[in-house]
């Protein structure tokens, strides 16, 4: 299956990919619940890499999605994950696309 940010894949599911060509790490906080890991992980170039691209926040509320590079430069976003599948594409620190798809509609 190709994941292309048009499908509702479940409430609280977050897909993250890195299209910058640089080494990046990411994390998704667990502020609204106490499950999952909020450690830093290497960002994959593809949404299909479940081990590095898919985060399950099980339809909880607001969380921080952040990125950092090898020099510890960082950027983060406070995002409501409830009732949506969230697709995040890192292009650069000044260009991060966040798309959300509700169960009732699809499309980027």
Secondary structure per residue as TSV (DSSP state, phi and psi in degrees):
chain	resnum	aa	ss	phi	psi
A	1	X	-	360.0	137.7
A	2	X	-	-97.7	127.3
A	3	X	-	-99.6	117.0
A	4	X	-	-129.9	25.4
A	5	X	S	66.4	29.5
A	6	X	-	-116.6	-8.4
A	7	X	S	-111.4	143.4
A	8	X	-	-78.1	116.2
A	9	X	-	-107.4	0.1
A	10	X	-	135.7	147.7
A	11	X	T	-70.2	129.9
A	12	X	T	86.0	3.0
A	13	X	E	-82.6	134.8
A	14	X	E	-124.3	128.4
A	15	X	E	-111.3	132.6
A	16	X	E	-129.2	135.4
A	17	X	E	-138.7	158.2
A	18	X	E	-117.0	113.3
A	19	X	-	-110.7	20.4
A	20	X	S	-84.1	-23.1
A	21	X	S	85.2	-3.8
A	22	X	S	-105.0	157.6
A	23	X	-	-69.4	126.3
A	24	X	-	-136.5	153.5
A	25	X	E	-122.5	157.2
A	26	X	E	-142.0	161.2
A	27	X	E	-147.6	157.1
A	28	X	E	-122.4	122.7
A	29	X	-	-65.1	171.5
A	30	X	-	-130.8	49.8
A	31	X	T	-69.2	-36.0
A	32	X	T	-92.1	3.7
A	33	X	S	-166.4	175.2
A	34	X	S	-122.3	51.8
A	35	X	-	-135.1	158.0
A	36	X	S	85.5	-175.3
A	37	X	-	-120.8	137.9
A	38	X	-	-111.9	27.6
A	39	X	S	-72.3	163.1
A	40	X	-	-78.6	137.5
A	41	X	E	-133.2	150.8
A	42	X	E	-64.4	137.8
A	43	X	-	-89.0	129.1
A	44	X	-	-80.5	161.2
A	45	X	S	-83.9	-4.4
A	46	X	-	-134.7	142.9
A	47	X	T	-66.0	-22.4
A	48	X	T	-74.6	-13.1
A	49	X	-	-81.7	84.5
A	50	X	H	-56.3	-32.6
A	51	X	H	-67.8	-26.3
A	52	X	H	-123.9	-9.7
A	53	X	H	-112.9	-22.7
A	54	X	E	-105.8	128.7
A	55	X	E	-122.9	132.4
A	56	X	E	-109.1	111.1
A	57	X	-	-110.0	18.4
A	58	X	T	42.0	47.9
A	59	X	T	60.6	32.3
A	60	X	-	-87.2	-173.1
A	61	X	-	-88.8	-129.2
A	62	X	E	-73.6	134.9
A	63	X	E	-139.7	160.4
A	64	X	E	-97.8	129.5
A	65	X	E	-111.7	121.0
A	66	X	E	-131.8	158.2
A	67	X	E	-131.7	149.2
A	68	X	E	-145.5	152.7
A	69	X	-	-104.2	-174.5
A	70	X	T	-66.1	-16.4
A	71	X	T	-100.9	9.9
A	72	X	-	69.1	18.8
A	73	X	-	-71.0	137.5
A	74	X	E	-134.4	155.1
A	75	X	E	-147.5	145.6
A	76	X	E	-147.3	162.0
A	77	X	E	-139.4	135.6
A	78	X	E	-94.3	114.9
A	79	X	E	-129.5	136.0
A	80	X	E	-82.0	115.7
A	81	X	-	-97.2	-3.3
A	82	X	T	-68.0	131.3
A	83	X	T	68.7	14.4
A	84	X	E	-137.6	157.7
A	85	X	E	-98.5	131.6
A	86	X	E	-112.9	130.6
A	87	X	E	-115.6	123.7
A	88	X	E	-121.5	126.2
A	89	X	E	-120.7	118.9
A	90	X	E	-91.0	119.1
A	91	X	E	-104.6	-41.8
A	92	X	E	-165.0	173.2
A	93	X	T	-64.0	-23.2
A	94	X	T	-103.0	6.5
A	95	X	E	-144.2	88.0
A	96	X	E	-121.9	120.0
A	97	X	E	-95.4	130.2
A	98	X	E	-122.8	116.1
A	99	X	E	-116.3	138.8
A	100	X	E	-125.6	137.8
A	101	X	E	-119.9	124.4
A	102	X	E	-86.7	158.6
A	103	X	T	-60.3	-33.3
A	104	X	T	-80.9	-13.2
A	105	X	-	-143.8	164.3
A	106	X	-	-136.3	163.4
A	107	X	-	124.0	149.6
A	108	X	-	-89.7	360.0
